[in-house]
Amino acid sequence: MLPDMDSTFRLFAAHLRTVTMGWSYPRHSHPLFEVNLVLEGEQEMIVAGKRYVQKPGDFLLLPPEIVHETLSVRSEQMTYYCLHFNVDDRSLWEMLCRREDFLHLSDSKLVNLIRPCLDKLITLTTPDIDNRPADKMRTMSAVFELFAGLIDGLTMLEHPGSAGSRITKIASEIAAELERSVAVPDLWPDPGREAVREEDRIAERSRETVAAITAGFGYSPSSCNRIFRSVYGMSPRQYLSALKLKKAKLLLMEPDMTVEAVSMRLGYKDIAHFSRQFKRWTGESPGKFRGRFHL
């Protein structure tokens, strides 16, 4: 039997581009992972203050929120492929966020594993491909192959014992408890003050959920926050928010559940606040989101 699975990911701003010598892109960061593959020419990239030179076949794998910039092109022209993604798979998050070797050379084991997946995505990125459902499914298939290749490749690069380190284990256990709190929302602590604004009540509930979970690990709240961020690249509260968004999307895709029922399942007493929060997360209302799946 295959295990039950409910995974979500986001693919954003994937593009293939050719630029001439002197092209640059200013310092910036973004909340997504980035894969940047050079196909022709050379590119210089500064990541967190360290300079990297990419040659054909080399790629950079960057975690969220890290500051980076492209300073110059060292050849007459340079062609690169870039994609940004996010994924809720905990094992992949752990591996991607604890890597410090951002540059992977063309002849490395990791590149050999994922290059076929990137080539598929490059083919699907060309303007000749129609935006048909079949093409979307092929893109999703290639993305999940990419994720599998990243996990296999990064696992091979792990130093002996690092995956079972104390810090990684603590962060993983905190993440698992946060996932359980979303799966069973009745266990979330409730401030119990009806007069409290809905926004404050939800925020307090999230704080207390995180505090209750981290209290049993023998570290201060700030230490747990630092440990968790070092592995996942975000705070426990941000991770909890991402889990709620994933749960909201999955529930809204259920045809028999009303938006109000989804709101209550996620711990919101006020459907209007849930709608505002969902729009902050996604840029669209719950009704508009589910309208893409159900008439």
C-alpha positions as protocol buffer text, in pm:
chain_id: "A"
residue {
  index: 1
  type: MET
  ca { x: 0 y: 0 z: 0 }
}
residue {
  index: 2
  type: LEU
  ca { x: 105 y: 357 z: -63 }
}
residue {
  index: 3
  type: PRO
  ca { x: 86 y: 589 z: 239 }
}
residue {
  index: 4
  type: ASP
  ca { x: -175 y: 864 z: 255 }
}
residue {
  index: 5
  type: MET
  ca { x: -20 y: 1186 z: 127 }
}
residue {
  index: 6
  type: ASP
  ca { x: -128 y: 1550 z: 130 }
}
residue {
  index: 7
  type: SER
  ca { x: 154 y: 1770 z: 9 }
}
residue {
  index: 8
  type: THR
  ca { x: 152 y: 2115 z: -145 }
}
residue {
  index: 9
  type: PHE
  ca { x: 414 y: 2320 z: -323 }
}
residue {
  index: 10
  type: ARG
  ca { x: 443 y: 2649 z: -505 }
}
residue {
  index: 11
  type: LEU
  ca { x: 640 y: 2707 z: -824 }
}
residue {
  index: 12
  type: PHE
  ca { x: 701 y: 3075 z: -898 }
}
residue {
  index: 13
  type: ALA
  ca { x: 871 y: 3286 z: -1166 }
}
residue {
  index: 14
  type: ALA
  ca { x: 1047 y: 3003 z: -1350 }
}
residue {
  index: 15
  type: HIS
  ca { x: 1218 y: 3154 z: -1652 }
}
residue {
  index: 16
  type: LEU
  ca { x: 1486 y: 3094 z: -1914 }
}
residue {
  index: 17
  type: ARG
  ca { x: 1683 y: 3404 z: -2011 }
}
residue {
  index: 18
  type: THR
  ca { x: 1985 y: 3508 z: -2218 }
}
residue {
  index: 19
  type: VAL
  ca { x: 2166 y: 3831 z: -2121 }
}
residue {
  index: 20
  type: THR
  ca { x: 2471 y: 4015 z: -2253 }
}
residue {
  index: 21
  type: MET
  ca { x: 2798 y: 4116 z: -2083 }
}
residue {
  index: 22
  type: GLY
  ca { x: 2748 y: 4377 z: -1814 }
}
residue {
  index: 23
  type: TRP
  ca { x: 2403 y: 4260 z: -1711 }
}
residue {
  index: 24
  type: SER
  ca { x: 2342 y: 4261 z: -1337 }
}
residue {
  index: 25
  type: TYR
  ca { x: 2064 y: 4215 z: -1084 }
}
residue {
  index: 26
  type: PRO
  ca { x: 2064 y: 4412 z: -756 }
}
residue {
  index: 27
  type: ARG
  ca { x: 2072 y: 4278 z: -402 }
}
residue {
  index: 28
  type: HIS
  ca { x: 1746 y: 4118 z: -300 }
}
residue {
  index: 29
  type: SER
  ca { x: 1591 y: 3832 z: -107 }
}
residue {
  index: 30
  type: HIS
  ca { x: 1261 y: 3646 z: -125 }
}
residue {
  index: 31
  type: PRO
  ca { x: 1061 y: 3400 z: 88 }
}
residue {
  index: 32
  type: LEU
  ca { x: 1113 y: 3106 z: -150 }
}
residue {
  index: 33
  type: PHE
  ca { x: 1390 y: 2863 z: -237 }
}
residue {
  index: 34
  type: GLU
  ca { x: 1575 y: 2941 z: -559 }
}
residue {
  index: 35
  type: VAL
  ca { x: 1747 y: 2717 z: -814 }
}
residue {
  index: 36
  type: ASN
  ca { x: 1971 y: 2908 z: -1055 }
}
residue {
  index: 37
  type: LEU
  ca { x: 2132 y: 2702 z: -1333 }
}
residue {
  index: 38
  type: VAL
  ca { x: 2380 y: 2845 z: -1587 }
}
residue {
  index: 39
  type: LEU
  ca { x: 2346 y: 2691 z: -1934 }
}
residue {
  index: 40
  type: GLU
  ca { x: 2590 y: 2907 z: -2131 }
}
residue {
  index: 41
  type: GLY
  ca { x: 2863 y: 3157 z: -2037 }
}
residue {
  index: 42
  type: GLU
  ca { x: 2957 y: 3252 z: -1681 }
}
residue {
  index: 43
  type: GLN
  ca { x: 2779 y: 3431 z: -1399 }
}
residue {
  index: 44
  type: GLU
  ca { x: 2906 y: 3587 z: -1078 }
}
residue {
  index: 45
  type: MET
  ca { x: 2674 y: 3574 z: -779 }
}
residue {
  index: 46
  type: ILE
  ca { x: 2728 y: 3710 z: -429 }
}
residue {
  index: 47
  type: VAL
  ca { x: 2534 y: 3515 z: -166 }
}
residue {
  index: 48
  type: ALA
  ca { x: 2544 y: 3633 z: 196 }
}
residue {
  index: 49
  type: GLY
  ca { x: 2864 y: 3822 z: 118 }
}
residue {
  index: 50
  type: LYS
  ca { x: 3044 y: 3530 z: -50 }
}
residue {
  index: 51
  type: ARG
  ca { x: 3128 y: 3537 z: -421 }
}
residue {
  index: 52
  type: TYR
  ca { x: 3051 y: 3240 z: -647 }
}
residue {
  index: 53
  type: VAL
  ca { x: 3131 y: 3192 z: -1016 }
}
residue {
  index: 54
  type: GLN
  ca { x: 2895 y: 2968 z: -1210 }
}
residue {
  index: 55
  type: LYS
  ca { x: 3004 y: 2800 z: -1530 }
}
residue {
  index: 56
  type: PRO
  ca { x: 2784 y: 2597 z: -1767 }
}
residue {
  index: 57
  type: GLY
  ca { x: 2604 y: 2323 z: -1576 }
}
residue {
  index: 58
  type: ASP
  ca { x: 2674 y: 2473 z: -1231 }
}
residue {
  index: 59
  type: PHE
  ca { x: 2378 y: 2569 z: -1018 }
}
residue {
  index: 60
  type: LEU
  ca { x: 2312 y: 2759 z: -699 }
}
residue {
  index: 61
  type: LEU
  ca { x: 2055 y: 2633 z: -451 }
}
residue {
  index: 62
  type: LEU
  ca { x: 1950 y: 2919 z: -222 }
}
residue {
  index: 63
  type: PRO
  ca { x: 1729 y: 2905 z: 90 }
}
residue {
  index: 64
  type: PRO
  ca { x: 1456 y: 3162 z: 161 }
}
residue {
  index: 65
  type: GLU
  ca { x: 1539 y: 3515 z: 278 }
}
residue {
  index: 66
  type: ILE
  ca { x: 1910 y: 3495 z: 200 }
}
residue {
  index: 67
  type: VAL
  ca { x: 2046 y: 3815 z: 41 }
}
residue {
  index: 68
  type: HIS
  ca { x: 2204 y: 3766 z: -301 }
}
residue {
  index: 69
  type: GLU
  ca { x: 2293 y: 3963 z: -613 }
}
residue {
  index: 70
  type: THR
  ca { x: 2429 y: 3907 z: -962 }
}
residue {
  index: 71
  type: LEU
  ca { x: 2717 y: 4145 z: -1022 }
}
residue {
  index: 72
  type: SER
  ca { x: 2828 y: 4081 z: -1376 }
}
residue {
  index: 73
  type: VAL
  ca { x: 2850 y: 3847 z: -1671 }
}
residue {
  index: 74
  type: ARG
  ca { x: 3204 y: 3740 z: -1753 }
}
residue {
  index: 75
  type: SER
  ca { x: 3132 y: 3634 z: -2112 }
}
residue {
  index: 76
  type: GLU
  ca { x: 2976 y: 3790 z: -2422 }
}
residue {
  index: 77
  type: GLN
  ca { x: 2644 y: 3640 z: -2329 }
}
residue {
  index: 78
  type: MET
  ca { x: 2504 y: 3418 z: -2059 }
}
residue {
  index: 79
  type: THR
  ca { x: 2198 y: 3195 z: -2053 }
}
residue {
  index: 80
  type: TYR
  ca { x: 2051 y: 3085 z: -1724 }
}
residue {
  index: 81
  type: TYR
  ca { x: 1742 y: 2909 z: -1592 }
}
residue {
  index: 82
  type: CYS
  ca { x: 1591 y: 3019 z: -1264 }
}
residue {
  index: 83
  type: LEU
  ca { x: 1297 y: 2894 z: -1063 }
}
residue {
  index: 84
  type: HIS
  ca { x: 1162 y: 2970 z: -717 }
}
residue {
  index: 85
  type: PHE
  ca { x: 968 y: 2719 z: -515 }
}
residue {
  index: 86
  type: ASN
  ca { x: 830 y: 2639 z: -175 }
}
residue {
  index: 87
  type: VAL
  ca { x: 725 y: 2300 z: -43 }
}
residue {
  index: 88
  type: ASP
  ca { x: 575 y: 2175 z: 281 }
}
residue {
  index: 89
  type: ASP
  ca { x: 767 y: 1845 z: 298 }
}
residue {
  index: 90
  type: ARG
  ca { x: 948 y: 1855 z: 632 }
}
residue {
  index: 91
  type: SER
  ca { x: 1244 y: 1633 z: 535 }
}
residue {
  index: 92
  type: LEU
  ca { x: 1318 y: 1845 z: 228 }
}
residue {
  index: 93
  type: TRP
  ca { x: 1288 y: 2168 z: 426 }
}
residue {
  index: 94
  type: GLU
  ca { x: 1538 y: 2039 z: 683 }
}
residue {
  index: 95
  type: MET
  ca { x: 1793 y: 1940 z: 421 }
}
residue {
  index: 96
  type: LEU
  ca { x: 1762 y: 2255 z: 211 }
}
residue {
  index: 97
  type: CYS
  ca { x: 1784 y: 2495 z: 504 }
}
residue {
  index: 98
  type: ARG
  ca { x: 2086 y: 2341 z: 675 }
}
residue {
  index: 99
  type: ARG
  ca { x: 2306 y: 2337 z: 363 }
}
residue {
  index: 100
  type: GLU
  ca { x: 2588 y: 2591 z: 356 }
}
residue {
  index: 101
  type: ASP
  ca { x: 2744 y: 2486 z: 23 }
}
residue {
  index: 102
  type: PHE
  ca { x: 2517 y: 2680 z: -209 }
}
residue {
  index: 103
  type: LEU
  ca { x: 2715 y: 2616 z: -529 }
}
residue {
  index: 104
  type: HIS
  ca { x: 2701 y: 2271 z: -692 }
}
residue {
  index: 105
  type: LEU
  ca { x: 2933 y: 2205 z: -986 }
}
residue {
  index: 106
  type: SER
  ca { x: 2824 y: 2047 z: -1311 }
}
residue {
  index: 107
  type: ASP
  ca { x: 3006 y: 1717 z: -1244 }
}
residue {
  index: 108
  type: SER
  ca { x: 2874 y: 1673 z: -888 }
}
residue {
  index: 109
  type: LYS
  ca { x: 2651 y: 1383 z: -787 }
}
residue {
  index: 110
  type: LEU
  ca { x: 2369 y: 1618 z: -697 }
}
residue {
  index: 111
  type: VAL
  ca { x: 2370 y: 1787 z: -1038 }
}
residue {
  index: 112
  type: ASN
  ca { x: 2379 y: 1450 z: -1214 }
}
residue {
  index: 113
  type: LEU
  ca { x: 2069 y: 1349 z: -1019 }
}
residue {
  index: 114
  type: ILE
  ca { x: 1858 y: 1658 z: -1075 }
}
residue {
  index: 115
  type: ARG
  ca { x: 1975 y: 1783 z: -1416 }
}
residue {
  index: 116
  type: PRO
  ca { x: 1729 y: 1559 z: -1609 }
}
residue {
  index: 117
  type: CYS
  ca { x: 1444 y: 1707 z: -1401 }
}
residue {
  index: 118
  type: LEU
  ca { x: 1565 y: 2061 z: -1468 }
}
residue {
  index: 119
  type: ASP
  ca { x: 1592 y: 1985 z: -1840 }
}
residue {
  index: 120
  type: LYS
  ca { x: 1229 y: 1873 z: -1838 }
}
residue {
  index: 121
  type: LEU
  ca { x: 1127 y: 2195 z: -1667 }
}
residue {
  index: 122
  type: ILE
  ca { x: 1331 y: 2402 z: -1912 }
}
residue {
  index: 123
  type: THR
  ca { x: 1148 y: 2235 z: -2201 }
}
residue {
  index: 124
  type: LEU
  ca { x: 814 y: 2308 z: -2035 }
}
residue {
  index: 125
  type: THR
  ca { x: 914 y: 2671 z: -1975 }
}
residue {
  index: 126
  type: THR
  ca { x: 950 y: 2750 z: -2347 }
}
residue {
  index: 127
  type: PRO
  ca { x: 675 y: 2967 z: -2503 }
}
residue {
  index: 128
  type: ASP
  ca { x: 584 y: 2689 z: -2747 }
}
residue {
  index: 129
  type: ILE
  ca { x: 411 y: 2491 z: -2473 }
}
residue {
  index: 130
  type: ASP
  ca { x: 40 y: 2560 z: -2434 }
}
residue {
  index: 131
  type: ASN
  ca { x: -103 y: 2618 z: -2087 }
}
residue {
  index: 132
  type: ARG
  ca { x: -304 y: 2297 z: -2103 }
}
residue {
  index: 133
  type: PRO
  ca { x: -398 y: 2074 z: -1806 }
}
residue {
  index: 134
  type: ALA
  ca { x: -168 y: 1800 z: -1942 }
}
residue {
  index: 135
  type: ASP
  ca { x: 126 y: 2044 z: -1946 }
}
residue {
  index: 136
  type: LYS
  ca { x: 52 y: 2144 z: -1588 }
}
residue {
  index: 137
  type: MET
  ca { x: 55 y: 1778 z: -1485 }
}
residue {
  index: 138
  type: ARG
  ca { x: 388 y: 1726 z: -1664 }
}
residue {
  index: 139
  type: THR
  ca { x: 527 y: 2029 z: -1484 }
}
residue {
  index: 140
  type: MET
  ca { x: 407 y: 1896 z: -1149 }
}
residue {
  index: 141
  type: SER
  ca { x: 560 y: 1558 z: -1226 }
}
residue {
  index: 142
  type: ALA
  ca { x: 896 y: 1717 z: -1313 }
}
residue {
  index: 143
  type: VAL
  ca { x: 887 y: 1930 z: -996 }
}
residue {
  index: 144
  type: PHE
  ca { x: 827 y: 1629 z: -772 }
}
residue {
  index: 145
  type: GLU
  ca { x: 1106 y: 1442 z: -952 }
}
residue {
  index: 146
  type: LEU
  ca { x: 1325 y: 1744 z: -877 }
}
residue {
  index: 147
  type: PHE
  ca { x: 1231 y: 1726 z: -508 }
}
residue {
  index: 148
  type: ALA
  ca { x: 1307 y: 1353 z: -497 }
}
residue {
  index: 149
  type: GLY
  ca { x: 1644 y: 1411 z: -665 }
}
residue {
  index: 150
  type: LEU
  ca { x: 1729 y: 1689 z: -420 }
}
residue {
  index: 151
  type: ILE
  ca { x: 1651 y: 1465 z: -123 }
}
residue {
  index: 152
  type: ASP
  ca { x: 1857 y: 1176 z: -265 }
}
residue {
  index: 153
  type: GLY
  ca { x: 2147 y: 1402 z: -359 }
}
residue {
  index: 154
  type: LEU
  ca { x: 2156 y: 1599 z: -36 }
}
residue {
  index: 155
  type: THR
  ca { x: 2132 y: 1278 z: 166 }
}
residue {
  index: 156
  type: MET
  ca { x: 2451 y: 1156 z: -3 }
}
residue {
  index: 157
  type: LEU
  ca { x: 2623 y: 1482 z: 93 }
}
residue {
  index: 158
  type: GLU
  ca { x: 2534 y: 1459 z: 461 }
}
residue {
  index: 159
  type: HIS
  ca { x: 2824 y: 1410 z: 699 }
}
residue {
  index: 160
  type: PRO
  ca { x: 2797 y: 1093 z: 908 }
}
residue {
  index: 161
  type: GLY
  ca { x: 2569 y: 1152 z: 1202 }
}
residue {
  index: 162
  type: SER
  ca { x: 2461 y: 1502 z: 1101 }
}
residue {
  index: 163
  type: ALA
  ca { x: 2105 y: 1402 z: 1011 }
}
residue {
  index: 164
  type: GLY
  ca { x: 2063 y: 1261 z: 1362 }
}
residue {
  index: 165
  type: SER
  ca { x: 2218 y: 1556 z: 1541 }
}
residue {
  index: 166
  type: ARG
  ca { x: 2056 y: 1684 z: 1858 }
}
residue {
  index: 167
  type: ILE
  ca { x: 1959 y: 2018 z: 1703 }
}
residue {
  index: 168
  type: THR
  ca { x: 1799 y: 1860 z: 1398 }
}
residue {
  index: 169
  type: LYS
  ca { x: 1615 y: 1608 z: 1615 }
}
residue {
  index: 170
  type: ILE
  ca { x: 1473 y: 1878 z: 1843 }
}
residue {
  index: 171
  type: ALA
  ca { x: 1361 y: 2094 z: 1549 }
}
residue {
  index: 172
  type: SER
  ca { x: 1201 y: 1794 z: 1380 }
}
residue {
  index: 173
  type: GLU
  ca { x: 1012 y: 1698 z: 1697 }
}
residue {
  index: 174
  type: ILE
  ca { x: 885 y: 2055 z: 1737 }
}
residue {
  index: 175
  type: ALA
  ca { x: 770 y: 2053 z: 1373 }
}
residue {
  index: 176
  type: ALA
  ca { x: 590 y: 1721 z: 1425 }
}
residue {
  index: 177
  type: GLU
  ca { x: 406 y: 1858 z: 1730 }
}
residue {
  index: 178
  type: LEU
  ca { x: 305 y: 2169 z: 1537 }
}
residue {
  index: 179
  type: GLU
  ca { x: 169 y: 1948 z: 1259 }
}
residue {
  index: 180
  type: ARG
  ca { x: -33 y: 1749 z: 1513 }
}
residue {
  index: 181
  type: SER
  ca { x: -175 y: 2069 z: 1661 }
}
residue {
  index: 182
  type: VAL
  ca { x: -312 y: 2165 z: 1319 }
}
residue {
  index: 183
  type: ALA
  ca { x: -442 y: 1815 z: 1251 }
}
residue {
  index: 184
  type: VAL
  ca { x: -633 y: 1818 z: 1581 }
}
residue {
  index: 185
  type: PRO
  ca { x: -733 y: 2183 z: 1632 }
}
residue {
  index: 186
  type: ASP
  ca { x: -945 y: 2106 z: 1940 }
}
residue {
  index: 187
  type: LEU
  ca { x: -617 y: 2062 z: 2128 }
}
residue {
  index: 188
  type: TRP
  ca { x: -514 y: 2424 z: 2060 }
}
residue {
  index: 189
  type: PRO
  ca { x: -523 y: 2633 z: 2381 }
}
residue {
  index: 190
  type: ASP
  ca { x: -804 y: 2891 z: 2391 }
}
residue {
  index: 191
  type: PRO
  ca { x: -761 y: 3217 z: 2586 }
}
residue {
  index: 192
  type: GLY
  ca { x: -1128 y: 3187 z: 2677 }
}
residue {
  index: 193
  type: ARG
  ca { x: -1205 y: 3559 z: 2665 }
}
residue {
  index: 194
  type: GLU
  ca { x: -1496 y: 3616 z: 2432 }
}
residue {
  index: 195
  type: ALA
  ca { x: -1445 y: 3995 z: 2431 }
}
residue {
  index: 196
  type: VAL
  ca { x: -1098 y: 3965 z: 2281 }
}
residue {
  index: 197
  type: ARG
  ca { x: -1069 y: 4072 z: 1917 }
}
residue {
  index: 198
  type: GLU
  ca { x: -1057 y: 3774 z: 1680 }
}
residue {
  index: 199
  type: GLU
  ca { x: -714 y: 3879 z: 1544 }
}
residue {
  index: 200
  type: ASP
  ca { x: -573 y: 3897 z: 1898 }
}
residue {
  index: 201
  type: ARG
  ca { x: -736 y: 3569 z: 1999 }
}
residue {
  index: 202
  type: ILE
  ca { x: -586 y: 3383 z: 1703 }
}
residue {
  index: 203
  type: ALA
  ca { x: -244 y: 3540 z: 1759 }
}
residue {
  index: 204
  type: GLU
  ca { x: -254 y: 3450 z: 2128 }
}
residue {
  index: 205
  type: ARG
  ca { x: -365 y: 3097 z: 2047 }
}
residue {
  index: 206
  type: SER
  ca { x: -67 y: 3057 z: 1811 }
}
residue {
  index: 207
  type: ARG
  ca { x: 175 y: 3192 z: 2072 }
}
residue {
  index: 208
  type: GLU
  ca { x: 39 y: 2959 z: 2338 }
}
residue {
  index: 209
  type: THR
  ca { x: 44 y: 2662 z: 2103 }
}
residue {
  index: 210
  type: VAL
  ca { x: 413 y: 2719 z: 2027 }
}
residue {
  index: 211
  type: ALA
  ca { x: 492 y: 2785 z: 2394 }
}
residue {
  index: 212
  type: ALA
  ca { x: 314 y: 2468 z: 2507 }
}
residue {
  index: 213
  type: ILE
  ca { x: 498 y: 2258 z: 2250 }
}
residue {
  index: 214
  type: THR
  ca { x: 846 y: 2397 z: 2311 }
}
residue {
  index: 215
  type: ALA
  ca { x: 814 y: 2393 z: 2692 }
}
residue {
  index: 216
  type: GLY
  ca { x: 886 y: 2022 z: 2711 }
}
residue {
  index: 217
  type: PHE
  ca { x: 1227 y: 2029 z: 2544 }
}
residue {
  index: 218
  type: GLY
  ca { x: 1432 y: 2171 z: 2832 }
}
residue {
  index: 219
  type: TYR
  ca { x: 1534 y: 2487 z: 2649 }
}
residue {
  index: 220
  type: SER
  ca { x: 1419 y: 2847 z: 2680 }
}
residue {
  index: 221
  type: PRO
  ca { x: 1162 y: 2971 z: 2424 }
}
residue {
  index: 222
  type: SER
  ca { x: 1430 y: 3184 z: 2255 }
}
residue {
  index: 223
  type: SER
  ca { x: 1665 y: 2884 z: 2230 }
}
residue {
  index: 224
  type: CYS
  ca { x: 1391 y: 2667 z: 2078 }
}
residue {
  index: 225
  type: ASN
  ca { x: 1313 y: 2945 z: 1833 }
}
residue {
  index: 226
  type: ARG
  ca { x: 1682 y: 2971 z: 1736 }
}
residue {
  index: 227
  type: ILE
  ca { x: 1719 y: 2591 z: 1702 }
}
residue {
  index: 228
  type: PHE
  ca { x: 1407 y: 2564 z: 1489 }
}
residue {
  index: 229
  type: ARG
  ca { x: 1506 y: 2855 z: 1266 }
}
residue {
  index: 230
  type: SER
  ca { x: 1855 y: 2708 z: 1210 }
}
residue {
  index: 231
  type: VAL
  ca { x: 1698 y: 2392 z: 1063 }
}
residue {
  index: 232
  type: TYR
  ca { x: 1384 y: 2522 z: 892 }
}
residue {
  index: 233
  type: GLY
  ca { x: 1479 y: 2879 z: 808 }
}
residue {
  index: 234
  type: MET
  ca { x: 1171 y: 3020 z: 984 }
}
residue {
  index: 235
  type: SER
  ca { x: 1030 y: 3054 z: 1334 }
}
residue {
  index: 236
  type: PRO
  ca { x: 790 y: 2797 z: 1484 }
}
residue {
  index: 237
  type: ARG
  ca { x: 506 y: 3049 z: 1456 }
}
residue {
  index: 238
  type: GLN
  ca { x: 580 y: 3106 z: 1087 }
}
residue {
  index: 239
  type: TYR
  ca { x: 588 y: 2729 z: 1035 }
}
residue {
  index: 240
  type: LEU
  ca { x: 255 y: 2698 z: 1217 }
}
residue {
  index: 241
  type: SER
  ca { x: 109 y: 2966 z: 989 }
}
residue {
  index: 242
  type: ALA
  ca { x: 233 y: 2775 z: 682 }
}
residue {
  index: 243
  type: LEU
  ca { x: 69 y: 2457 z: 815 }
}
residue {
  index: 244
  type: LYS
  ca { x: -261 y: 2639 z: 866 }
}
residue {
  index: 245
  type: LEU
  ca { x: -248 y: 2768 z: 509 }
}
residue {
  index: 246
  type: LYS
  ca { x: -185 y: 2418 z: 377 }
}
residue {
  index: 247
  type: LYS
  ca { x: -473 y: 2280 z: 586 }
}
residue {
  index: 248
  type: ALA
  ca { x: -702 y: 2561 z: 471 }
}
residue {
  index: 249
  type: LYS
  ca { x: -629 y: 2490 z: 105 }
}
residue {
  index: 250
  type: LEU
  ca { x: -687 y: 2117 z: 143 }
}
residue {
  index: 251
  type: LEU
  ca { x: -1016 y: 2171 z: 329 }
}
residue {
  index: 252
  type: LEU
  ca { x: -1139 y: 2427 z: 76 }
}
residue {
  index: 253
  type: MET
  ca { x: -1085 y: 2168 z: -195 }
}
residue {
  index: 254
  type: GLU
  ca { x: -1339 y: 1940 z: -19 }
}
residue {
  index: 255
  type: PRO
  ca { x: -1668 y: 1996 z: -208 }
}
residue {
  index: 256
  type: ASP
  ca { x: -1890 y: 1919 z: 93 }
}
residue {
  index: 257
  type: MET
  ca { x: -1729 y: 2172 z: 329 }
}
residue {
  index: 258
  type: THR
  ca { x: -1850 y: 2529 z: 342 }
}
residue {
  index: 259
  type: VAL
  ca { x: -1607 y: 2817 z: 392 }
}
residue {
  index: 260
  type: GLU
  ca { x: -1761 y: 2866 z: 737 }
}
residue {
  index: 261
  type: ALA
  ca { x: -1696 y: 2501 z: 826 }
}
residue {
  index: 262
  type: VAL
  ca { x: -1335 y: 2532 z: 712 }
}
residue {
  index: 263
  type: SER
  ca { x: -1298 y: 2847 z: 919 }
}
residue {
  index: 264
  type: MET
  ca { x: -1426 y: 2671 z: 1231 }
}
residue {
  index: 265
  type: ARG
  ca { x: -1208 y: 2365 z: 1169 }
}
residue {
  index: 266
  type: LEU
  ca { x: -903 y: 2592 z: 1172 }
}
residue {
  index: 267
  type: GLY
  ca { x: -1005 y: 2756 z: 1498 }
}
residue {
  index: 268
  type: TYR
  ca { x: -1156 y: 3079 z: 1364 }
}
residue {
  index: 269
  type: LYS
  ca { x: -1482 y: 3183 z: 1527 }
}
residue {
  index: 270
  type: ASP
  ca { x: -1521 y: 3473 z: 1284 }
}
residue {
  index: 271
  type: ILE
  ca { x: -1542 y: 3372 z: 918 }
}
residue {
  index: 272
  type: ALA
  ca { x: -1462 y: 3729 z: 814 }
}
residue {
  index: 273
  type: HIS
  ca { x: -1126 y: 3715 z: 993 }
}
residue {
  index: 274
  type: PHE
  ca { x: -1047 y: 3379 z: 834 }
}
residue {
  index: 275
  type: SER
  ca { x: -1126 y: 3528 z: 492 }
}
residue {
  index: 276
  type: ARG
  ca { x: -899 y: 3827 z: 557 }
}
residue {
  index: 277
  type: GLN
  ca { x: -619 y: 3603 z: 680 }
}
residue {
  index: 278
  type: PHE
  ca { x: -652 y: 3368 z: 382 }
}
residue {
  index: 279
  type: LYS
  ca { x: -635 y: 3665 z: 145 }
}
residue {
  index: 280
  type: ARG
  ca { x: -319 y: 3788 z: 320 }
}
residue {
  index: 281
  type: TRP
  ca { x: -169 y: 3441 z: 272 }
}
residue {
  index: 282
  type: THR
  ca { x: -265 y: 3389 z: -92 }
}
residue {
  index: 283
  type: GLY
  ca { x: -386 y: 3716 z: -243 }
}
residue {
  index: 284
  type: GLU
  ca { x: -735 y: 3578 z: -304 }
}
residue {
  index: 285
  type: SER
  ca { x: -1046 y: 3506 z: -99 }
}
residue {
  index: 286
  type: PRO
  ca { x: -1137 y: 3151 z: 15 }
}
residue {
  index: 287
  type: GLY
  ca { x: -1437 y: 3157 z: -219 }
}
residue {
  index: 288
  type: LYS
  ca { x: -1227 y: 3253 z: -519 }
}
residue {
  index: 289
  type: PHE
  ca { x: -968 y: 2986 z: -434 }
}
residue {
  index: 290
  type: ARG
  ca { x: -1223 y: 2704 z: -410 }
}
residue {
  index: 291
  type: GLY
  ca { x: -1399 y: 2833 z: -724 }
}
residue {
  index: 292
  type: ARG
  ca { x: -1097 y: 2712 z: -920 }
}
residue {
  index: 293
  type: PHE
  ca { x: -1178 y: 2356 z: -810 }
}
residue {
  index: 294
  type: HIS
  ca { x: -1557 y: 2350 z: -777 }
}
residue {
  index: 295
  type: LEU
  ca { x: -1835 y: 2517 z: -976 }
}
